[in-house]
């Protein structure tokens, strides 16, 4: 049985006010082309289909066309909601669409059952486990220990009627402790959302979403596939791939990676203003890519971003790095306060009022208080 493992499409995302919808359409078209060549039995989409809980109509249209394209090619499609998705909207029409071979995770109600596929090696149970917060688990399992993400998730996993004699595949969207994050992901204070990888013991493969860098988590069969596109400049040097999972007899799983080529890459370039605007030097190099430009001029260039965009129309971010500053000073992009933890935001306020930063002792005192008070979206 062959699967495509996808996650974190974030359809409708804007990066530095640039719409990425055309880029997303192009990368999904590339995945459909791979489906023509590889003929997967199923496609697992592990959450964060959209970038917002209420996605724009254009984003819904793009995903509808993608899922329809997969179904038309005979692939079963399994989709779960992520932390960026609305569980209720993702579940709408799921029972109707299952007749076409497309399954969406329902809103969690305390029970999760498998979808059963079969091949020459017997049945394979596909478990759709949407993104879960302790509050959602507590509402459905009031007797369970939901004091943390880890304890709540383990309570959910204990309710699954796993048959260990058959192959089991989990599709999930959580942050496993010890995994690597990047700038384009949501952060939580003090690592509150971490769970241990051991929750997926008993599964032959765990198709994970949530983290944007492809990686394994504790074992080779517990994997994040990463995003199909780069969504932050911290990913500029990454090579994005499509994970192709081969599930043979129980205990025999392999993964191949196919390269994904974006319509426009996300790159970083550095040099003086004169060097970077020398059309003769840069003739023939891609100028439509999304760029983070670092100027090394000692003096700031008036209206530098606007002038650079005449050469690089998709320049997104500009900063300077030179001997005068001794460091990078961002000009073209302000840091998004929504990407900062509550502790970082409090620390900035404290520093403005007291002309000094928080000490390590003060941070240690504040962290458990913030963890107790701050429960995002609950």
Secondary structure, DSSP 8 states (H G I E B T S, - for coil): -EEEEE----BT-EETTEE-HHHHHHHHHHHHHHHHHH--SEEEEES--BSSSS--HHHHHHHHHHHHHHHHTT-EEEEE--TTS-HHHHHTTHHHHGGGTEEE-----S----EEEEETTEEEEEEEE----HHHHHHH-TTS--SSHHHHHHHHHHTS---TTSEEEEEEE-EETT----TTS---GGGTTEE-GGGGTT-SEEEEES-SS-EESSSTTEEE---SS--SGGGTT---EEEEEEE-STT-EEEEEEE---SS-EEEEEE-HHHHT-HHHHTTS--SSEEEEEE--SS--TTHHHHHTTT-TTEEEEEEE-TTTSSEEESS----GGGS-HHHHHHHHHHHHHSS---HHHHHHHHHHHHHH--TT-
